[in-house]
Amino acid sequence: MKLEAGSTILFQGDSITDAGRRDAADGLGSGYVPMIRAIIAAKGKAHKFNIVNRGIGGDRTVELLARWQEDCIDIKPDLLSIMIGVNDVWRLRGEWNGQKFVSFEEFCANYRKLLELSAAAGIKRIALMSPSAIDDNKEPETAFHLDQRADFVKSIAKEFKAVYVPIREAQKRAMSLYPEVKWTSDGCHPSAAGHALFAQTWIDALEL
């Protein structure tokens, strides 16, 4: 994907994207977002882009949709990257701050609305990252729901002519090939290696 100098790249999502960005001096946090910036910088291109992180820990598609105008449309990104879905599924284990499990049907409807609003606002370049792990993908029920949502993200990316970033697939493959590596810190949130995997998978998918 080619982006003009001065382009704004907006990353949206939950705690995996957030990664402490609200307490970071550069506003990017310590996860895959600053790693992507570092990879771009190593190619001598970081100065060309304004990279913005608006991930918020705990968000589901519900919360993301509620703040979409302020935290996406008003920013007017030239490239929008979305990674959401883990918390929609995680609430199967019980409510958290009043949040409940989001059914597959509601997840799909919310995700579609996000993309429709973005398209209507003239956001043409979009990258959609599939959701990652819960319990390192070892729990069958949550793994099923996450696989189901990843399949949907892949299909809707094609429909909206967005770039699909196969995060879930890359993570499952890495966990299988290199089980000695600690890919997450708690079964869900990526370790440094996990974030590095996400960053490189994103770079490869967008060919930046």
Summary of the structure (lengths in Angstrom):
residues: 208
radius of gyration: 15.9
end to end distance: 6.1
largest distance: 46.1
contacts: 695
relative contact order: 0.16
helix: 52%
strand: 14%
